[in-house]
């Protein structure tokens, strides 16, 4: 059965690590919204100081072409990104009329800043704070606090939710 999973959350909360592990376990296609934004130069248009909703909707549009083909072949797709505009999530769900799961990963801003410092390519404390504030302005889907969990524990929680949902 095909479905897609959307992993959202603030910078450095574990989205990429969790999404890649999940994609490997599920033999799913991993799609980074940030990579699409960069590849198609969609980061310049701003709204309220953030990358615009219009840019994220365009990223959805670009991703959906490939994703529909995969879902029609009974493949699983993992989307990963901040998804700080609710409109982007709702647009993606509207474009992809398939079973789906949305997970919001959470961690305190201080934890995100510390984790970001440990990366090879850091985004900085200000970026972490700004993105954290925007992402945290609303919850969507299943909420998972990553503060005191390893990536494996978070993945196991996600797998548990997906299996529970599939059975019921």
N, C-alpha and C positions, 0 to 999 in steps of 0.2 A: 504494500500500500504506500502510495506517495503522500508526502506532507512536507511542510517546511517549518523551520524553527527560526524564530527571531530572538537574538540575544542582544539586549540593550543595557546601557548603564553608563556611568561616568567614566572619564579617562582613568586608566590604571586600576580598574576594579576587577580585572581578570577576564574580560570579554573575549579577547583574542585567544588567550591560552585555552579557556574553556571551550570556545567554539571549534578550535582546531582539534582538540582531543575528542570532542563529541562527533565531529565530522569523520574522524578516523574510525571510531567505534561503530558508527552507523553506516560507514561507507557512503557518506554524503558529500555533496558538492559544497565547498565553503566559499562564501561570497562576502568580501569586505566592502561595505558601503564607502568607507574612507578611500579605498583604492580606486573605486569608480569615480568618486569626486575628484581625486588627484589626476587620474588618467584623462579625464575629459575636461580638465580645467574648470571645475564647477565651484571652486572655493572662494572666488572673488566677490560674488554677489552677496551682499550683507543685508540682514534684517535684524533690527534691535541689537546690533553688534555681533550677531551669530551668522553662520552660513545660512542663506535664505531657505525658506520652505520650498521655493521654486526650484532651487538647485537640488534639494533632496528628492523632490518629485521627479525631476529629470533623471537623477540617478536610479530611482525606482524604475522608470520607463526603460532605461538602458538595460537594467538587470533582468527585467521581466521577460524579455524576448528569449534569452537563453533558458531561464528558469522554467517557463511553460513547457519547453521541449523536454527538459529533464523530468518534470513532474508527470508529463504525459507518458513517459517511459517508466513510471513507477519508481523514480529515484527520489531521494530525500535531499533537501537543500537547507543549509544553515546560513542565515544572514547574520552578520555581526556589524554593530555600529553603535554610536551614541543614541540615535533615534530620539533626539531631544525635542522634536516637533511631533506632537500627537498626529497632526495632519499627514506626516510621512508614513506613520504606521498604518493609519486608516486607509491611505491611498494604496499602499502595498497590499493590504488585505482585500481591498476592493478589486484590484487588478488581478489578484491571484485567488480565484475562487476554489481553493483546495483546503483540505484540513490543515490546520496550523496551530502553533503554540508560540506564545510570546512570554519571554522571561526577562524580568528586570533584575539585574544584578546591582546590589547596593553595598557600599562601604563608606565609612565616614570620610569626609574630605581630607583629614589629616593622614589617614591610611593611604588614600589615593596619591597624595603628594609624596609620601615616603616611597611608595611603590614606583612612582614615576621617576624618582631620583635614581633608582636602581637599574633603569633601562639604559641601553646603549644610546638611544636617541631620546633624550628627555624633552618633554613639552613645557616644563616649568610650573612652578606653584600657581602663578596667576591663571594660566590656561586651565590647570586642574580645578581651581576654585570656580572659574566662570562656567566651565562645562558641567561641573558637579551641580551647581545651582540650577542650571537650565534643565538638566536631565531629571533632577530631583523635584521639579515643579509639578510632576504628576507621576503616578504609578500606572502600570499597564501589565496585564497578564499576571503570571506567577511571580512573586517577589522572593528573591534569595539573597540573604545577607552573606557576603563573601569575606567579611572582616576576619573571622576566626576559622575559616575553612580552607583547606587545600583545594586546588583546582580539581583534583580527583573527587573530593567530597561534593563539590558543586555539580560536577558532571553526573555523579550518581544520583543526586537530588533531581536533576533535570530528567534523567532516564526514568526515574521512579514516577515522576509526574506524567511523562509521555505514556508510559505503560499503563498507568491508572486510567488516564483519559482514553486510551485505545480500548480497554476492556469494558468500561462503563458505557 
